[in-house]
């Protein structure tokens, strides 16, 4: 007779449960060993009884197998986390793209373009926004003009103060160094040297006149290229000039 099929459920009898646990555990470890030998696989089995007792089997060492398991589990978790991050990033990119498209459409509507899809109420709201923006621009423009005007006034006052300071400095210098109207420019004259040249010239003219009176002839003077009335000097005068 063949063995009947056993229903898979918890065994209520404690002794039968313990006997079944021992047999099935031994068979499980045997099948794990056969699997590791036949298929050249790394197999590890950990079993805890209902009393908390530990039973284990490992074809390559439990620590090595657990370390490899944790490493693979960590890489799997990292891969799963990376996939989730990529999904979140793609979703965020899609949201940002939609917001950019909305902003571009709104910008075109603010400059009076792409108004076909707007209703009357939306057009009124857009007109109100444009009016408010125009008022803000005008107010800011007036502020800038007033600031420039104030800067011009301050600069003008600064220039006036500098001019007044320069004028006072000039007046103080004039008071320190008064100018006299009776001042005569100083002239340096070589009186003695001038008189010497005058006396020498007069002596030469007198000698020339004496020579002319003694010889009484103007032909020789003309022949030598002397002016009229001046004759060639005599031996005495030549010695004097030498």
MIPA-645724 format. One line per field, with one value per atom (N, C-alpha, C, O): x, y negated, z negated. Coordinates in nm, 2 decimals. Atoms other than C-alpha are relative to their C-alpha. Example, Ala and Ser with C-alpha at 12.3 -4.5 7.8 and 13.67 -1.06 7.14 Angstrom:
! residues 2
east: 0.09_1.23_0.09_0.19_-0.09_1.37_-0.08_-0.03
north: 0.12_0.45_-0.12_-0.12_0.11_0.11_-0.11_-0.22
up: 0.00_-0.78_0.00_-0.07_0.00_-0.71_-0.08_-0.09
//
This chain:
! residues 242
east: 0.09_0.00_0.09_0.19_-0.08_0.12_-0.03_-0.13_0.02_0.17_-0.10_-0.11_0.11_-0.13_0.06_0.16_-0.03_-0.11_-0.03_-0.14_0.02_-0.06_-0.05_0.01_0.05_-0.25_0.10_0.15_-0.10_-0.01_-0.07_-0.13_0.05_-0.11_0.08_0.15_-0.07_0.02_-0.04_-0.16_0.02_0.06_-0.03_0.05_0.04_-0.13_0.08_0.10_-0.07_0.05_0.14_0.21_-0.14_0.38_0.10_0.20_-0.10_0.56_0.01_0.12_0.00_0.45_0.06_0.13_-0.05_0.54_0.15_0.22_-0.14_0.89_0.07_0.18_-0.06_0.95_0.00_0.10_0.01_0.83_0.11_0.16_-0.10_1.06_0.13_0.21_-0.14_1.37_0.01_0.12_-0.02_1.30_0.00_0.09_0.00_1.21_0.12_0.17_-0.13_1.51_0.11_0.19_-0.11_1.75_-0.02_0.08_0.02_1.59_0.03_0.08_-0.03_1.61_0.14_0.19_-0.14_1.97_0.07_0.16_-0.06_2.04_-0.03_0.06_0.03_1.86_0.08_0.12_-0.08_2.05_0.14_0.21_-0.13_2.38_0.01_0.10_0.01_2.28_-0.01_0.06_0.02_2.18_0.14_0.17_-0.13_2.52_0.10_0.18_-0.09_2.71_-0.03_0.06_0.04_2.51_0.01_0.05_0.01_2.47_0.12_0.12_-0.11_2.79_-0.05_0.00_0.06_2.58_0.04_0.08_-0.03_2.64_-0.13_-0.22_0.13_2.36_0.02_0.12_0.00_2.29_-0.15_-0.24_0.14_1.99_0.01_0.10_0.01_1.90_-0.14_-0.24_0.12_1.63_-0.01_0.09_0.02_1.49_-0.12_-0.23_0.12_1.27_-0.09_-0.07_0.10_0.96_0.05_-0.01_-0.06_1.17_0.11_0.17_-0.10_1.42_0.14_0.24_-0.13_1.70_0.04_-0.04_-0.05_1.92_0.06_0.13_-0.06_2.00_0.04_-0.04_-0.04_2.20_0.09_0.15_-0.08_2.37_0.05_-0.02_-0.06_2.61_0.10_0.19_-0.10_2.81_0.13_0.23_-0.12_3.07_0.03_0.12_-0.02_3.06_-0.12_-0.15_0.11_2.77_0.03_-0.04_-0.04_2.96_0.02_-0.02_-0.03_3.08_-0.13_-0.15_0.13_2.73_-0.08_-0.15_0.07_2.57_0.06_-0.02_-0.06_2.82_-0.03_-0.06_0.03_2.76_-0.15_-0.19_0.15_2.38_-0.02_-0.10_0.02_2.41_0.05_-0.01_-0.05_2.62_-0.10_-0.12_0.10_2.37_-0.13_-0.19_0.12_2.09_0.01_-0.08_-0.02_2.25_0.00_-0.05_0.00_2.32_-0.14_-0.18_0.14_1.96_-0.08_-0.16_0.06_1.84_0.04_-0.04_-0.05_2.06_-0.06_-0.09_0.05_1.94_-0.15_-0.20_0.14_1.58_-0.02_-0.10_0.00_1.65_0.03_-0.03_-0.03_1.81_-0.11_-0.14_0.12_1.51_-0.11_-0.17_0.10_1.28_0.03_-0.05_-0.05_1.49_-0.02_-0.06_0.01_1.49_-0.15_-0.18_0.14_1.11_-0.05_-0.12_0.04_1.07_0.06_-0.01_-0.06_1.32_-0.08_-0.11_0.07_1.13_-0.14_-0.19_0.13_0.80_0.02_-0.06_-0.02_0.95_0.03_-0.01_-0.03_1.09_-0.13_-0.14_0.12_0.75_-0.09_-0.15_0.07_0.59_0.06_-0.01_-0.07_0.85_-0.02_-0.04_0.02_0.80_-0.14_-0.16_0.13_0.43_-0.01_-0.08_0.00_0.49_0.07_0.02_-0.07_0.73_-0.09_-0.09_0.09_0.48_-0.11_-0.15_0.11_0.21_0.06_-0.01_-0.06_0.45_0.03_0.01_-0.03_0.55_-0.14_-0.14_0.13_0.18_-0.05_-0.10_0.04_0.11_0.08_0.03_-0.08_0.40_-0.04_-0.05_0.05_0.27_-0.13_-0.16_0.12_-0.07_0.02_-0.06_-0.03_0.08_0.04_0.02_-0.04_0.22_-0.10_-0.07_0.11_-0.11_0.00_-0.06_-0.01_-0.04_-0.07_-0.08_0.06_-0.21_-0.12_-0.12_0.12_-0.54_-0.13_-0.24_0.12_-0.77_-0.07_-0.19_0.06_-0.83_-0.06_-0.10_0.05_-0.93_-0.14_-0.19_0.14_-1.29_0.00_0.10_0.02_-1.43_0.05_0.12_-0.05_-1.36_0.15_0.22_-0.15_-1.00_0.06_0.17_-0.05_-0.95_-0.01_0.08_0.01_-1.08_0.11_0.16_-0.11_-0.84_0.13_0.21_-0.12_-0.56_0.02_0.13_0.00_-0.65_0.03_0.11_-0.02_-0.66_0.15_0.21_-0.15_-0.31_0.09_0.18_-0.08_-0.17_-0.01_0.09_0.02_-0.32_0.08_0.15_-0.08_-0.17_0.15_0.22_-0.14_0.16_0.05_0.16_-0.04_0.16_0.01_0.10_0.00_0.08_0.13_0.19_-0.12_0.37_0.12_0.22_-0.11_0.61_0.01_0.12_0.00_0.50_0.05_0.13_-0.05_0.55_0.15_0.22_-0.14_0.89_0.08_0.19_-0.06_0.98_0.01_0.11_0.00_0.88_0.10_0.16_-0.10_1.09_0.14_0.22_-0.14_1.40_0.02_0.13_-0.02_1.34_0.02_0.11_-0.02_1.31_0.14_0.20_-0.14_1.63_0.10_0.20_-0.10_1.82_-0.01_0.10_0.01_1.68_0.07_0.14_-0.06_1.79_0.15_0.22_-0.15_2.14_0.05_0.16_-0.05_2.17_0.00_0.09_0.00_2.07_0.12_0.19_-0.11_2.32_0.13_0.22_-0.12_2.59_0.02_0.13_-0.01_2.51_0.04_0.12_-0.04_2.53_0.15_0.22_-0.14_2.86_0.10_0.20_-0.08_3.00_0.00_0.10_0.00_2.88_0.08_0.15_-0.09_3.05_0.15_0.23_-0.14_3.37_0.04_0.15_-0.03_3.36_0.01_0.10_-0.01_3.29_0.13_0.20_-0.13_3.59_0.12_0.21_-0.11_3.82_0.00_0.11_0.01_3.70_0.06_0.13_-0.05_3.78_0.15_0.23_-0.15_4.13_0.07_0.17_-0.06_4.20_0.00_0.10_0.01_4.09_0.11_0.17_-0.10_4.31_0.15_0.23_-0.13_4.61_0.02_0.14_-0.02_4.55_0.03_0.11_-0.02_4.54_0.15_0.21_-0.13_4.87_0.11_0.21_-0.10_5.05_-0.06_-0.11_0.06_4.92_0.09_0.21_-0.08_5.03_0.01_-0.09_-0.03_5.19_0.00_0.06_0.01_5.11_0.12_0.14_-0.12_5.43_0.13_0.24_-0.12_5.66_0.06_-0.02_-0.07_5.92_0.09_0.16_-0.08_6.08_0.15_0.19_-0.15_6.45_0.07_0.05_-0.08_6.69_0.15_0.19_-0.14_7.05_0.08_0.06_-0.07_7.28_0.15_0.20_-0.15_7.65_0.05_0.09_-0.03_7.73_0.15_0.19_-0.14_8.10_0.05_0.13_-0.04_8.14_-0.05_0.02_0.05_7.91_0.08_0.11_-0.08_8.11_0.13_0.18_-0.13_8.43_-0.01_0.08_0.02_8.29_-0.02_0.02_0.03_8.17_0.13_0.16_-0.13_8.51_0.09_0.16_-0.08_8.69_-0.04_0.04_0.05_8.47_0.03_0.06_-0.03_8.51_0.15_0.18_-0.14_8.89_0.03_0.12_-0.03_8.89_-0.05_0.02_0.05_8.68_0.09_0.11_-0.09_8.91_0.12_0.18_-0.12_9.21_-0.02_0.07_0.03_9.05_-0.02_0.03_0.02_8.95_0.14_0.16_-0.13_9.30_0.08_0.15_-0.07_9.45_-0.06_0.02_0.05_9.21_0.04_0.06_-0.04_9.30_0.15_0.19_-0.14_9.67_0.03_0.11_-0.03_9.66_-0.08_-0.04_0.08_9.37_-0.04_-0.07_0.04_9.28_-0.10_-0.09_0.11_8.96_0.02_-0.06_-0.01_9.09_0.05_0.01_-0.06_9.30_-0.11_-0.11_0.11_9.00_-0.10_-0.14_0.09_8.78_0.06_-0.01_-0.07_9.04_0.01_0.00_0.00_9.06_-0.13_-0.14_0.13_8.69_-0.05_-0.14_0.05_8.65_-0.10_-0.11_0.10_8.36_0.06_0.18_-0.04_8.38_0.03_-0.04_-0.04_8.56_0.09_0.14_-0.08_8.75_0.12_0.10_-0.12_9.11_0.08_0.05_-0.08_9.37_0.08_0.12_-0.07_9.53_0.15_0.20_-0.14_9.88_0.08_0.03_-0.09_10.18_-0.02_-0.01_0.02_10.11_-0.12_-0.13_0.13_9.75_0.01_-0.05_-0.02_9.85_0.07_0.03_-0.06_10.08_-0.09_-0.08_0.10_9.81_-0.09_-0.12_0.10_9.56_0.07_0.01_-0.07_9.82_0.03_0.08
north: 0.12_0.00_-0.12_-0.13_0.12_-0.34_-0.10_-0.08_0.09_-0.62_-0.11_-0.16_0.10_-0.85_-0.14_-0.17_0.14_-1.22_-0.07_-0.06_0.07_-1.42_-0.14_-0.22_0.14_-1.75_-0.09_-0.06_0.10_-2.04_-0.09_-0.19_0.08_-2.19_0.03_0.12_-0.02_-2.23_0.13_0.16_-0.13_-1.90_-0.04_-0.10_0.03_-1.93_0.08_0.03_-0.09_-1.64_-0.05_-0.05_0.05_-1.77_0.10_0.07_-0.10_-1.44_0.03_0.05_-0.02_-1.38_-0.12_-0.10_0.12_-1.74_0.00_-0.04_0.00_-1.69_0.10_0.08_-0.11_-1.36_-0.05_-0.03_0.05_-1.52_-0.11_-0.11_0.11_-1.82_0.06_0.01_-0.06_-1.60_0.07_0.05_-0.07_-1.39_-0.10_-0.09_0.09_-1.67_-0.10_-0.13_0.08_-1.88_0.07_0.02_-0.08_-1.60_0.01_0.01_-0.02_-1.55_-0.14_-0.14_0.13_-1.93_-0.02_-0.07_0.02_-1.95_0.09_0.06_-0.09_-1.64_-0.05_-0.04_0.05_-1.79_-0.12_-0.14_0.12_-2.12_0.04_-0.01_-0.04_-1.93_0.06_0.04_-0.06_-1.73_-0.11_-0.10_0.12_-2.06_-0.07_-0.10_0.07_-2.22_0.08_0.03_-0.09_-1.91_0.01_0.00_-0.03_-1.84_-0.13_-0.12_0.12_-2.20_-0.10_-0.21_0.09_-2.35_-0.14_-0.24_0.12_-2.60_-0.02_0.07_0.03_-2.78_-0.01_-0.10_-0.02_-2.67_-0.02_0.03_0.02_-2.78_0.01_-0.05_-0.02_-2.68_-0.03_0.02_0.03_-2.82_0.03_0.00_-0.04_-2.67_-0.02_0.01_0.02_-2.76_0.08_0.07_-0.08_-2.52_-0.08_-0.20_0.08_-2.62_-0.03_-0.12_0.03_-2.61_-0.11_-0.15_0.10_-2.86_0.05_-0.02_-0.06_-2.61_-0.02_-0.01_0.03_-2.69_0.12_0.20_-0.11_-2.44_-0.07_-0.14_0.06_-2.54_0.09_0.19_-0.07_-2.41_-0.10_-0.18_0.08_-2.58_0.08_0.14_-0.08_-2.44_-0.07_-0.01_0.08_-2.72_-0.08_-0.17_0.08_-2.86_-0.10_-0.18_0.08_-3.04_-0.15_-0.23_0.14_-3.37_-0.05_-0.16_0.04_-3.38_-0.01_-0.11_0.00_-3.30_-0.12_-0.19_0.11_-3.56_-0.14_-0.23_0.13_-3.83_-0.02_-0.13_0.01_-3.75_-0.04_-0.12_0.03_-3.76_-0.15_-0.22_0.14_-4.10_-0.10_-0.20_0.08_-4.24_-0.01_-0.11_0.00_-4.13_-0.07_-0.14_0.07_-4.26_-0.15_-0.22_0.15_-4.60_-0.05_-0.16_0.04_-4.62_0.00_-0.09_-0.01_-4.52_-0.12_-0.18_0.12_-4.79_-0.13_-0.22_0.12_-5.04_-0.02_-0.13_0.01_-4.95_-0.04_-0.12_0.04_-4.97_-0.15_-0.22_0.14_-5.31_-0.09_-0.19_0.07_-5.43_-0.01_-0.11_-0.01_-5.32_-0.10_-0.17_0.09_-5.50_-0.15_-0.23_0.14_-5.82_-0.05_-0.16_0.04_-5.82_-0.02_-0.12_0.02_-5.78_-0.14_-0.21_0.12_-6.07_-0.12_-0.22_0.11_-6.29_-0.02_-0.13_0.01_-6.21_-0.07_-0.15_0.07_-6.31_-0.14_-0.23_0.14_-6.63_-0.08_-0.19_0.06_-6.71_-0.03_-0.14_0.02_-6.67_-0.11_-0.19_0.11_-6.89_-0.14_-0.24_0.12_-7.16_-0.04_-0.16_0.03_-7.14_-0.06_-0.15_0.05_-7.19_-0.15_-0.23_0.14_-7.50_-0.10_-0.21_0.09_-7.64_-0.04_-0.15_0.02_-7.60_-0.10_-0.19_0.09_-7.78_-0.14_-0.24_0.14_-8.07_-0.06_-0.18_0.06_-8.11_-0.04_-0.15_0.05_-8.12_-0.12_-0.21_0.12_-8.37_-0.13_-0.24_0.11_-8.59_-0.04_-0.16_0.04_-8.58_-0.08_-0.17_0.07_-8.69_-0.14_-0.23_0.14_-8.98_-0.10_-0.22_0.09_-9.12_0.00_-0.05_0.01_-9.07_0.11_0.09_-0.11_-8.74_0.12_0.14_-0.13_-8.40_-0.02_0.03_0.04_-8.54_0.08_0.05_-0.07_-8.30_0.08_0.10_-0.09_-8.06_-0.07_0.00_0.07_-8.33_-0.05_-0.09_0.05_-8.42_-0.14_-0.21_0.14_-8.76_-0.03_-0.13_0.02_-8.72_0.00_-0.08_-0.01_-8.61_-0.12_-0.17_0.12_-8.90_-0.13_-0.21_0.11_-9.14_0.00_-0.10_-0.02_-9.00_-0.04_-0.10_0.03_-9.03_-0.15_-0.21_0.14_-9.39_-0.07_-0.17_0.06_-9.47_0.02_-0.07_-0.02_-9.31_-0.10_-0.15_0.09_-9.52_-0.14_-0.21_0.14_-9.84_-0.02_-0.12_0.01_-9.76_0.00_-0.08_0.00_-9.68_-0.14_-0.18_0.13_-10.01_-0.10_-0.19_0.10_-10.21_0.02_-0.08_-0.03_-10.04_-0.05_-0.11_0.05_-10.12_-0.15_-0.21_0.15_-10.49_-0.05_-0.14_0.04_-10.51_0.01_-0.07_-0.02_-10.36_-0.10_-0.15_0.09_-10.59_-0.14_-0.21_0.13_-10.90_0.00_-0.10_-0.01_-10.78_-0.02_-0.09_0.02_-10.75_-0.14_-0.19_0.14_-11.09_-0.10_-0.18_0.09_-11.25_0.03_-0.07_-0.03_-11.07_-0.07_-0.12_0.07_-11.20_-0.15_-0.22_0.14_-11.55_-0.04_-0.14_0.03_-11.54_0.01_-0.07_-0.01_-11.42_-0.12_-0.16_0.12_-11.71_-0.12_-0.20_0.12_-11.96_0.01_-0.09_-0.02_-11.81_-0.03_-0.10_0.02_-11.82_-0.15_-0.20_0.14_-12.18_-0.08_-0.17_0.07_-12.29_0.03_-0.06_-0.03_-12.11_-0.09_-0.14_0.08_-12.30_-0.14_-0.21_0.14_-12.63_-0.02_-0.12_0.01_-12.56_0.00_-0.07_-0.01_-12.47_-0.14_-0.18_0.13_-12.80_-0.11_-0.19_0.10_-13.00_0.02_-0.08_-0.02_-12.84_-0.05_-0.11_0.05_-12.91_-0.15_-0.21_0.15_-13.28_-0.05_-0.15_0.05_-13.32_0.02_-0.06_-0.02_-13.16_-0.11_-0.15_0.10_-13.40_-0.14_-0.21_0.12_-13.70_0.00_-0.11_-0.01_-13.58_-0.02_-0.09_0.02_-13.56_-0.14_-0.19_0.14_-13.91_-0.09_-0.18_0.08_-14.04_0.02_-0.07_-0.03_-13.87_-0.06_-0.10_0.05_-13.99_-0.12_-0.10_0.12_-14.35_-0.04_-0.04_0.05_-14.48_-0.15_-0.22_0.14_-14.83_-0.06_0.00_0.06_-15.06_-0.07_-0.09_0.08_-15.26_0.09_0.03_-0.08_-14.96_-0.02_-0.02_0.02_-15.01_0.12_0.16_-0.12_-14.72_-0.03_-0.13_0.02_-14.68_0.02_0.12_-0.01_-14.74_-0.01_-0.10_0.00_-14.65_-0.06_-0.02_0.07_-14.88_0.01_-0.01_0.00_-14.84_-0.14_-0.16_0.14_-15.21_-0.02_-0.09_0.02_-15.18_0.05_-0.01_-0.06_-14.95_-0.08_-0.10_0.08_-15.17_-0.13_-0.17_0.12_-15.49_0.03_-0.05_-0.03_-15.31_0.02_-0.03_-0.01_-15.22_-0.13_-0.16_0.14_-15.58_-0.08_-0.14_0.08_-15.73_0.06_-0.02_-0.06_-15.48_-0.04_-0.07_0.04_-15.56_-0.14_-0.18_0.14_-15.93_-0.03_-0.11_0.01_-15.90_0.04_-0.02_-0.05_-15.70_-0.10_-0.13_0.10_-15.96_-0.12_-0.18_0.11_-16.24_0.03_-0.06_-0.03_-16.06_0.01_-0.04_0.00_-16.00_-0.14_-0.16_0.13_-16.36_-0.08_-0.15_0.06_-16.47_0.04_-0.04_-0.06_-16.24_-0.06_-0.09_0.05_-16.38_-0.15_-0.19_0.14_-16.74_-0.01_-0.10_0.01_-16.66_0.03_-0.03_-0.04_-16.49_-0.08_-0.10_0.08_-16.69_0.07_0.00_-0.07_-16.43_0.11_0.18_-0.10_-16.21_0.12_0.21_-0.11_-16.00_0.13_0.24_-0.12_-15.77_0.07_0.19_-0.06_-15.72_0.07_0.18_-0.07_-15.64_0.13_0.23_-0.12_-15.40_0.11_0.23_-0.10_-15.22_0.05_0.14_-0.04_-15.19_-0.06_-0.01_0.07_-15.44_-0.10_-0.14_0.10_-15.67_-0.14_-0.16_0.13_-16.02_-0.08_-0.06_0.08_-16.26_0.08_0.03_-0.08_-15.96_0.05_0.12_-0.03_-15.92_0.11_0.15_-0.11_-15.65_-0.05_-0.17_0.04_-15.66_-0.01_0.07_0.02_-15.78_0.10_0.19_-0.09_-15.60_-0.01_0.10_0.01_-15.74_0.07_0.14_-0.06_-15.63_0.15_0.22_-0.14_-15.29_0.06_0.16_-0.05_-15.25_0.00_0.09_0.01_-15.36_0.12_0.18_-0.12_-15.10_0.13_0.22_-0.13_-14.83_0.02_0.12
up: 0.00_0.00_0.00_-0.06_-0.01_0.08_-0.12_-0.19_0.11_-0.17_0.04_0.15_-0.02_-0.20_0.00_-0.07_-0.01_-0.13_-0.13_-0.18_0.13_-0.45_0.02_0.10_0.00_-0.50_-0.06_-0.17_0.05_-0.55_-0.09_-0.05_0.10_-0.87_-0.13_-0.14_0.13_-1.23_-0.07_-0.08_0.07_-1.42_-0.14_-0.21_0.14_-1.75_-0.10_-0.21_0.10_-1.92_-0.01_0.09_0.02_-2.07_0.03_0.10_-0.03_-2.05_0.15_0.21_-0.14_-1.69_0.07_0.17_-0.06_-1.61_-0.01_0.09_0.02_-1.75_0.09_0.14_-0.09_-1.56_0.14_0.21_-0.14_-1.24_0.03_0.14_-0.02_-1.29_0.01_0.10_-0.01_-1.34_0.13_0.19_-0.13_-1.04_0.12_0.20_-0.11_-0.81_0.00_0.11_0.01_-0.93_0.06_0.14_-0.05_-0.85_0.15_0.22_-0.14_-0.51_0.08_0.19_-0.06_-0.44_0.02_0.12_-0.01_-0.52_0.10_0.17_-0.10_-0.31_0.14_0.23_-0.13_-0.01_0.03_0.15_-0.02_-0.06_0.04_0.13_-0.03_-0.06_0.14_0.22_-0.13_0.25_0.11_0.21_-0.10_0.43_0.02_0.13_-0.01_0.35_0.07_0.15_-0.07_0.47_0.15_0.23_-0.13_0.78_0.09_0.21_-0.08_0.90_-0.02_0.03_0.03_0.76_-0.05_-0.01_0.05_0.57_-0.15_-0.22_0.14_0.24_-0.07_-0.05_0.07_0.01_-0.15_-0.21_0.15_-0.35_-0.05_0.01_0.05_-0.56_-0.15_-0.22_0.14_-0.90_-0.05_0.01_0.05_-1.11_-0.15_-0.22_0.15_-1.46_-0.03_0.03_0.05_-1.65_-0.08_-0.10_0.08_-1.84_-0.14_-0.20_0.13_-2.15_0.01_-0.09_-0.02_-2.00_0.02_0.02_-0.02_-1.93_0.15_0.24_-0.14_-1.62_0.06_0.00_-0.08_-1.35_0.14_0.19_-0.12_-1.04_0.08_0.03_-0.10_-0.73_0.10_0.15_-0.10_-0.49_0.07_0.02_-0.09_-0.20_0.00_0.03_-0.01_-0.21_-0.13_-0.12_0.12_-0.56_-0.02_0.07_0.02_-0.72_0.00_0.06_0.00_-0.77_0.14_0.18_-0.13_-0.42_0.08_0.16_-0.08_-0.28_-0.05_0.04_0.05_-0.51_0.05_0.09_-0.05_-0.41_0.15_0.19_-0.14_-0.04_0.01_0.10_0.00_-0.11_-0.03_0.04_0.03_-0.28_0.11_0.13_-0.11_0.00_0.12_0.17_-0.11_0.26_-0.04_0.04_0.05_0.05_0.00_0.04_-0.01_0.02_0.14_0.16_-0.14_0.39_0.06_0.14_-0.04_0.45_-0.05_0.02_0.06_0.21_0.07_0.10_-0.07_0.38_0.14_0.18_-0.13_0.72_0.00_0.08_0.02_0.60_-0.03_0.02_0.04_0.44_0.12_0.14_-0.12_0.76_0.10_0.16_-0.09_0.97_-0.06_0.02_0.06_0.73_0.01_0.04_-0.02_0.74_0.15_0.17_-0.14_1.12_0.03_0.11_-0.02_1.12_-0.06_0.00_0.06_0.88_0.07_0.09_-0.08_1.08_0.13_0.17_-0.12_1.40_-0.02_0.06_0.04_1.23_-0.03_0.02_0.03_1.10_0.13_0.14_-0.12_1.44_0.08_0.14_-0.07_1.59_-0.06_0.02_0.07_1.33_0.04_0.07_-0.04_1.40_0.14_0.17_-0.14_1.77_0.02_0.10_-0.01_1.73_-0.05_0.00_0.05_1.51_0.09_0.10_-0.09_1.76_0.12_0.16_-0.11_2.04_-0.04_0.03_0.05_1.83_-0.01_0.02_0.01_1.75_0.14_0.15_-0.14_2.12_0.06_0.12_-0.06_2.22_-0.07_0.00_0.07_1.95_0.04_0.05_-0.04_2.06_0.14_0.17_-0.13_2.42_-0.01_0.06_0.01_2.30_-0.06_-0.03_0.06_2.10_0.11_0.09_-0.11_2.43_0.11_0.22_-0.10_2.61_0.11_0.21_-0.10_2.79_-0.06_-0.18_0.04_2.78_-0.10_-0.21_0.08_2.65_0.05_0.00_-0.06_2.85_-0.11_-0.10_0.09_2.56_-0.13_-0.22_0.12_2.31_0.01_0.12_0.00_2.21_-0.04_-0.06_0.03_2.12_-0.14_-0.16_0.13_1.75_-0.01_-0.08_0.00_1.81_0.06_0.02_-0.07_2.05_-0.10_-0.10_0.10_1.78_-0.11_-0.15_0.10_1.52_0.06_-0.01_-0.07_1.77_0.01_-0.01_-0.02_1.84_-0.14_-0.14_0.14_1.46_-0.04_-0.09_0.03_1.42_0.07_0.02_-0.08_1.70_-0.05_-0.05_0.05_1.56_-0.13_-0.16_0.13_1.21_0.03_-0.04_-0.04_1.37_0.05_0.02_-0.05_1.56_-0.10_-0.10_0.11_1.25_-0.08_-0.12_0.07_1.07_0.07_0.01_-0.08_1.36_-0.01_-0.02_0.00_1.36_-0.14_-0.14_0.14_0.98_-0.01_-0.07_0.01_1.00_0.08_0.04_-0.09_1.29_-0.07_-0.06_0.07_1.09_-0.12_-0.14_0.11_0.79_0.05_-0.01_-0.05_1.01_0.05_0.03_-0.04_1.16_-0.12_-0.12_0.12_0.81_-0.06_-0.10_0.05_0.70_0.08_0.03_-0.09_1.00_-0.02_-0.02_0.02_0.94_-0.13_-0.14_0.13_0.57_0.01_-0.05_-0.02_0.67_0.08_0.04_-0.07_0.92_-0.09_-0.08_0.09_0.65_-0.10_-0.12_0.10_0.40_0.07_0.02_-0.07_0.67_0.03_0.02_-0.03_0.76_-0.13_-0.12_0.13_0.39_-0.03_-0.08_0.03_0.36_0.09_0.04_-0.09_0.66_-0.04_-0.04_0.05_0.52_-0.12_-0.14_0.12_0.19_0.04_-0.02_-0.05_0.37_0.06_0.03_-0.06_0.57_-0.11_-0.10_0.11_0.25_-0.07_-0.11_0.07_0.08_0.08_0.02_-0.09_0.38_0.00_0.00_0.00_0.38_-0.13_-0.12_0.13_0.01_0.00_-0.05_0.00_0.06_0.08_0.05_-0.08_0.34_-0.07_-0.06_0.07_0.13_-0.11_-0.13_0.11_-0.16_0.06_0.00_-0.06_0.08_0.04_0.03_-0.04_0.21_-0.12_-0.11_0.12_-0.15_-0.05_-0.10_0.05_-0.23_0.09_0.04_-0.10_0.09_0.08_0.19_-0.07_0.18_0.11_0.10_-0.11_0.52_0.00_-0.04_0.00_0.55_0.14_0.23_-0.13_0.85_0.04_0.16_-0.04_0.83_0.01_0.01_-0.02_0.88_0.13_0.23_-0.13_1.15_0.02_-0.06_-0.03_1.32_-0.01_0.04_0.02_1.24_0.13_0.20_-0.13_1.53_-0.04_-0.11_0.03_1.51_0.12_0.23_-0.11_1.71_-0.03_-0.14_0.01_1.78_0.03_0.14_-0.03_1.74_0.03_0.12_-0.02_1.71_0.13_0.20_-0.12_2.00_0.12_0.22_-0.10_2.21_0.02_0.13_0.00_2.12_0.07_0.14_-0.06_2.22_0.15_0.22_-0.14_2.56_0.07_0.18_-0.06_2.61_0.01_0.11_0.00_2.51_0.11_0.18_-0.10_2.73_0.14_0.23_-0.13_3.03_0.03_0.15_-0.02_2.98_0.03_0.12_-0.03_2.97_0.14_0.20_-0.14_3.29_0.11_0.20_-0.10_3.47_0.00_0.11_0.00_3.35_0.07_0.14_-0.07_3.48_0.15_0.22_-0.14_3.81_0.06_0.17_-0.04_3.84_0.01_0.11_0.00_3.76_0.12_0.18_-0.11_4.02_0.13_0.22_-0.12_4.28_0.02_0.13_-0.01_4.20_0.04_0.11_-0.03_4.22_0.15_0.21_-0.14_4.56_0.10_0.21_-0.09_4.70_0.12_0.22_-0.12_4.95_-0.03_-0.13_0.02_4.98_0.10_0.10_-0.10_5.28_-0.06_-0.03_0.06_5.07_-0.09_-0.09_0.08_4.83_0.09_0.06_-0.09_5.13_0.05_0.07_-0.06_5.27_-0.10_-0.06_0.11_4.93_-0.04_-0.12_0.03_4.91_-0.13_-0.19_0.12_4.62_0.03_0.14_-0.03_4.58_0.03_-0.01_-0.03_4.70_-0.12_-0.22_0.12_4.46_-0.09_-0.19_0.08_4.31_0.08_0.18_-0.07_4.43_-0.06_-0.18_0.06_4.38_-0.12_-0.12_0.12_4.05_0.02_0.10_-0.01_4.01_-0.08_-0.14_0.08_3.86_-0.14_-0.21_0.15_3.52_-0.04_-0.14_0.04_3.52_0.01_-0.07_-0.02_3.65_-0.13_-0.18_0.12_3.36_-0.12_-0.21_0.11_3.12_0.00_-0.10_-0.01_3.25_-0.02_-0.08_0.03_3.24_-0.14_-0.18
//
